[in-house]
Amino acid sequence: MRLNRAHIRDLARQRIERLFAFANQAVKSDPGLANRYVELALRISMRTRVRIPRELKRSVCRECKAYLYPGITSRVRVRAKRSPHVSVTCLNCGAVRRYLLDRD
């Protein structure tokens, strides 16, 4: 049985979401295992050319590819200087990402 491309991409998307759910459960007891789950999800995404959803992508450090969980592997701050933004700092490598807040 030959799987078509749409079916493969749908299966990959499901596996990526499941791996991120596993990482979310494992991060409190074993952050290394959570990082491994994220590594597998990123590899599946690259191999099948499936985009990772924004809310899941923001939970991965761009520098060291670690799973970011507030209070355990990352520090989250809301800043009002210049333009209001959320600052997420990776506690593994120290990388900082800033996400602008809407003015609505």
Backbone hydrogen bonds, N-H to C=O, Kabsch-Sander energy under -0.5 kcal/mol:
donor,donor_aa,acceptor,acceptor_aa,energy
3,L,1,M,-0.5
8,I,4,N,-2.0
9,R,5,R,-2.5
10,D,6,A,-2.1
11,L,7,H,-2.3
12,A,8,I,-2.4
13,R,9,R,-2.4
14,Q,10,D,-2.0
15,R,11,L,-2.2
16,I,12,A,-2.5
17,E,13,R,-2.2
18,R,14,Q,-2.2
19,L,15,R,-2.5
20,F,16,I,-2.1
21,A,17,E,-1.8
22,F,18,R,-2.3
23,A,19,L,-2.3
24,N,20,F,-2.1
25,Q,21,A,-1.6
26,A,22,F,-2.3
27,V,23,A,-1.6
30,D,26,A,-3.2
33,L,30,D,-0.6
34,A,30,D,-1.6
35,N,31,P,-2.2
36,R,32,G,-1.7
37,Y,33,L,-2.2
38,V,34,A,-2.0
39,E,35,N,-2.3
40,L,36,R,-2.3
41,A,37,Y,-2.1
42,L,38,V,-2.6
43,R,39,E,-2.0
44,I,40,L,-2.4
45,S,41,A,-2.3
46,M,42,L,-2.3
47,R,43,R,-2.5
48,T,44,I,-2.3
49,R,45,S,-0.9
50,V,45,S,-1.8
56,L,53,P,-0.7
57,K,53,P,-2.7
58,R,54,R,-2.2
59,S,56,L,-1.2
60,V,57,K,-1.4
61,C,66,A,-2.6
65,K,61,C,-1.3
68,L,59,S,-3.1
69,Y,67,Y,-0.6
71,G,74,S,-2.7
72,I,69,Y,-2.1
73,T,69,Y,-2.2
74,S,69,Y,-1.4
75,R,89,T,-2.4
77,R,87,S,-2.6
79,R,77,R,-0.6
79,R,85,H,-3.4
85,H,79,R,-2.2
86,V,99,Y,-2.9
87,S,77,R,-3.5
88,V,86,V,-0.5
88,V,97,R,-3.0
89,T,75,R,-2.9
89,T,87,S,-0.5
90,C,95,A,-2.7
91,L,73,T,-2.4
92,N,73,T,-0.5
94,G,90,C,-1.6
97,R,88,V,-2.6
99,Y,86,V,-2.6
101,L,84,P,-2.4
